[in-house]
Amino acid sequence: MSVSMYRLTLPLFTRGLNVLAHYLDAAQTFATQNNTDPQLLVDARLAPNMLSLAGQIQRASDTSKNAIGRLTSVAAPRFEDNETSLAQLQERITNTIAFFDNVPASALDGAEHKPVALKFSKLQADFSGDEYLLSFVLPNFYFHVATAHGILRHQGVPIGKADYLGPFTGAAVA
């Protein structure tokens, strides 16, 4: 049984972005309860040469929406990467998910065979749609989700593995 490109993209991206939205809610609650400036969380990073929390969320959004644009004939929206608050990052997530909600599953029919050429910075690669998704997009997307998790954990926000995994369809809580 094969898995469709739709199933490997829009639902997974939406789930991951919802996890990031949950993280931002947890960050806001943490900041309020601990009398911490939320800006410190937005600007936090794991290492000096890594992107901040804002950058991680921007890249997760960009990676997912641009993948849909490359794999379909639907133009991905462009965002300015100028979010500087938890609320603005939440809005970016909402806007990215809204874009996904307007992409029909049929737009991804045959996307596994679509040629995708990447040319930016030092990276130049040619992929088939499925190779692009499996070897570049999904690892990149989850890297940014996991790094956002690590940043917030490092700052003391009480999130854990269950938060990263998010809710499961049909799962019962014992």
C-alpha positions in Angstrom: 0.0 0.0 0.0 1.4 3.4 -1.0 1.1 6.6 1.0 -0.1 9.6 -0.9 1.9 12.8 -1.2 -1.1 14.6 0.3 -0.9 12.4 3.4 2.8 13.1 3.7 2.5 16.8 3.4 -0.5 18.9 4.4 -1.7 16.9 7.4 1.9 16.5 8.8 2.7 20.2 8.3 -0.6 21.3 9.9 0.1 19.0 12.9 3.6 20.3 13.3 2.5 23.9 13.1 -0.2 23.2 15.6 2.5 21.8 17.9 4.4 25.1 17.4 1.3 27.1 18.2 0.9 25.0 21.4 4.5 25.9 22.3 3.8 29.6 21.8 0.8 29.3 24.1 3.0 27.5 26.7 5.7 30.2 26.3 3.2 33.0 26.9 1.8 31.2 30.0 5.4 30.7 31.2 6.3 34.3 30.7 3.1 35.5 32.5 3.5 33.2 35.4 7.2 33.9 35.9 7.1 37.6 35.2 9.4 37.1 32.3 9.6 39.4 29.2 8.2 37.2 26.4 10.6 38.9 24.0 13.4 37.0 25.7 11.7 33.8 24.6 11.1 35.1 21.0 14.8 36.0 20.8 16.2 32.9 22.6 18.5 30.6 20.7 20.4 27.4 21.6 23.8 28.7 20.3 25.0 32.1 19.1 25.1 31.0 15.5 21.7 29.4 15.4 18.4 31.0 14.6 16.2 32.3 17.4 12.8 30.9 18.3 11.3 33.4 15.9 13.6 32.1 13.1 12.8 28.5 13.8 9.1 29.1 13.5 9.6 31.3 10.4 11.7 28.5 8.8 9.1 25.8 9.7 6.4 27.9 8.0 8.6 28.7 5.0 9.8 25.1 4.5 6.2 23.7 4.6 4.4 26.3 2.5 7.2 26.6 -0.1 7.2 22.8 -0.4 3.5 22.9 -1.2 4.2 25.6 -3.8 7.0 23.6 -5.4 5.0 20.3 -5.4 1.8 21.8 -6.8 0.7 24.6 -9.1 -0.6 26.6 -6.1 1.5 29.7 -5.3 2.7 29.8 -1.7 2.2 33.1 0.1 5.3 35.2 0.9 5.8 36.3 4.5 8.3 39.0 5.5 10.0 37.1 8.3 9.6 40.2 10.5 7.7 38.7 13.4 9.0 40.0 16.8 6.4 38.8 19.3 4.7 35.6 20.3 1.4 36.9 19.0 2.9 37.7 15.6 4.4 34.2 15.4 1.0 32.8 16.3 -0.5 34.8 13.4 2.1 33.5 11.0 1.2 29.9 12.0 -2.5 30.7 11.6 -1.8 32.2 8.1 0.3 29.2 7.0 -2.4 26.7 8.1 -5.0 28.8 6.4 -3.0 28.5 3.2 -2.9 24.7 3.6 -6.7 24.6 4.2 -7.2 26.1 0.7 -5.0 23.6 -1.1 -7.1 20.7 -2.3 -5.7 17.2 -1.9 -6.0 16.7 -5.6 -3.3 19.4 -6.1 -0.8 16.9 -4.9 -1.8 14.2 -7.4 1.3 13.1 -9.2 3.6 15.4 -7.2 5.9 12.5 -6.4 7.1 12.6 -10.0 7.3 16.4 -10.3 10.9 17.6 -10.8 12.1 20.0 -8.1 15.2 22.1 -8.5 16.7 23.9 -5.5 19.2 26.6 -6.1 20.1 28.8 -3.1 23.2 29.5 -1.1 25.6 26.6 -1.5 22.8 24.1 -2.2 22.0 23.1 -5.7 20.0 19.9 -6.1 17.6 18.3 -8.5 14.9 16.0 -7.1 11.8 14.1 -8.0 8.9 15.3 -5.8 9.0 12.3 -3.5 12.8 12.6 -3.1 12.5 16.3 -2.3 9.8 15.7 0.3 11.4 12.7 2.0 15.1 13.7 1.9 14.9 17.5 2.2 11.5 18.9 3.3 10.4 16.6 6.1 13.9 16.5 7.8 14.2 20.3 7.5 10.7 20.9 8.8 11.0 18.7 11.8 14.5 20.1 12.5 12.9 23.5 13.1 10.0 22.2 15.1 12.5 20.2 17.3 14.8 23.1 17.7 12.0 25.4 18.7 11.2 22.7 21.4 14.8 22.7 22.5 15.0 26.5 22.8 11.8 26.7 24.9 12.9 23.8 27.1 16.3 25.4 27.6 14.5 28.6 28.7 12.5 26.7 31.3 9.2 26.4 29.5 7.5 23.2 30.8 7.0 21.3 27.6 8.0 17.7 27.0 7.9 14.9 24.5 4.2 14.5 24.7 3.9 18.2 23.6 6.2 17.5 20.7 4.3 14.5 19.5 0.9 16.3 19.8 -2.5 14.7 19.9 -3.0 11.4 18.1 -6.1 10.7 16.0 -8.2 8.1 17.7 -5.9 7.8 20.7 -7.5 7.4 24.1 -5.9 8.9 27.1 -5.5 6.5 30.0 
